[in-house]
Amino acid sequence: MSDARKIDWSALRKDFPILDQQVHGKPLIYFDNAATSQKPRTVIDALVHYYERDNANVHRGIHELSNRSTAAYEAARERAARFINAKSAEEIVFTRGTTEAINLVAASWGAKNLKPGDVILLTEMEHHSNLVPWQMLAHRAGATIAYLPVTGDEGLLDLSRLDSLLTPRVKIFSMVHISNSLGTLNPVAELCARARKRGIVTLVDGAQSAGHLPVDVQAIGCDFFAFSGHKICGPTGIGILWGRQEMLNAMPPYQGGGEMILSVEYQKTEFKPAPHRFEAGTPDISGPIGLHAAMDYLDAVGRENIWKHDQELAGYACEKLAALKNIRIFGPKQNRAGLVSFLLKDIHAHDVVTLADQAGVALRGGHHCTQPLMHKLGVESTARASFYFYNTKAEVDRFVEVIREIQKFFGQ
Ligand SMILES: Cc1ncc(COP(=O)(O)O)c(C=O)c1O
């Protein structure tokens, strides 16, 4: 792998056609990567090639195009297994994204394993995707939800509370790897180890981590890991649920239909083993193919390099923002992932984002699908700048200048 310091990060920008444009007459600065990342040419080309040359349904035909399509679809599964160091491709289920992956576990594992009185443990910094499906399950099963607290603006998990929360009634502990609102990198291996010792199943929401640092699900020691293709340079509409094979094979199907059966009679069906039992109907075929190209691209850059670059940009942005007056910055001071959430005194986050957009800077403003966390922090919304490896320090400089101009516009 190449050395992070020797990579010409701005040269990589040429691989992303979308970055080379003006917005409102200003060069685009795309700082909304936590919402979705941009796509390199290789991913766009893989999608075009698939539709121009290979398009056919998978696992059905025995003609040439169907064989090619099936081979490419299954090769993407193998690639995803290597991307997160899964033991085998059978542990990789294609989903629409992180949200569907977590819904699948909540609906399938949850329906089979959760009883009235059981507890689901989450953290206070979860994205709605890792909260609402568990609330729906809790209501159905008569279970309750407990939360590992967040310390405050600093955005760390209060680990001193963990032991008292890991009671015998807890059946699953589902946690975010990197918070999309705070930039916190949670010690998921430690959290999973402590849960596992008590026989508690664990799920890690890797939506913000999978494309930003090396992920090894075996080293993390979780039972399930979920992530989305579109946040790691891949297409929208495709994501991965990884689960330990024995867990997946013990779970009932999530949806029924074609492709997921061994045999069907009028009154009963025998299901395929995982992962196919969880992929009913014609799947998104181009999605995994595009995602395959994205994973190749990211690993050629090196996720350890991306992580260093993310941290450097976030540290630099925090330092420069902290020098402004009337600003509140959320998230950890050390070891922050590549994003910064902040609030300007007396200026609504939506106004910040609207004015930044006029200057060509794409930010995100709102609750970032973490409404309970916002309420805990006593705010309705924040503005967020989120970076990826194709962003540069020069862009951060311009972004901070724009924030200062916004403050001046409001007479500060
Ligand atoms: C931490 C986290 N979890 C889950 C999700 C949901 O991802 P998706 O909308 O791709 O399913 C997101 C998306 O922003 C996220 O940041």
The ligand as a MOL file (V3000), in Angstrom:
LIG
                    3D

  0  0  0     0  0            999 V3000
M  V30 BEGIN CTAB
M  V30 COUNTS 16 16 0 0 0
M  V30 BEGIN ATOM
M  V30 1 C -24.4630 6.1380 10.7470 0
M  V30 2 C -25.4690 5.8630 9.6730 0
M  V30 3 N -26.2180 4.7610 9.7390 0
M  V30 4 C -27.1110 4.4540 8.7900 0
M  V30 5 C -27.3210 5.2690 7.7160 0
M  V30 6 C -28.3320 4.8930 6.6920 0
M  V30 7 O -27.7260 4.6230 5.4660 0
M  V30 8 P -28.6160 4.3740 4.1680 0
M  V30 9 O -29.5260 5.5750 4.0640 0
M  V30 10 O -27.6290 4.3150 3.0690 0
M  V30 11 O -29.3710 3.1210 4.3680 0
M  V30 12 C -26.5710 6.4500 7.6030 0
M  V30 13 C -26.8110 7.3790 6.4920 0
M  V30 14 O -26.5490 8.5580 6.5700 0
M  V30 15 C -25.6190 6.7410 8.6040 0
M  V30 16 O -24.8740 7.8400 8.5440 0
M  V30 END ATOM
M  V30 BEGIN BOND
M  V30 1 1 1 2
M  V30 2 1 2 3
M  V30 3 2 2 15
M  V30 4 2 3 4
M  V30 5 1 4 5
M  V30 6 1 5 6
M  V30 7 2 5 12
M  V30 8 1 6 7
M  V30 9 1 7 8
M  V30 10 2 8 9
M  V30 11 1 8 10
M  V30 12 1 8 11
M  V30 13 1 12 13
M  V30 14 1 12 15
M  V30 15 2 13 14
M  V30 16 1 15 16
M  V30 END BOND
M  V30 END CTAB
M  END
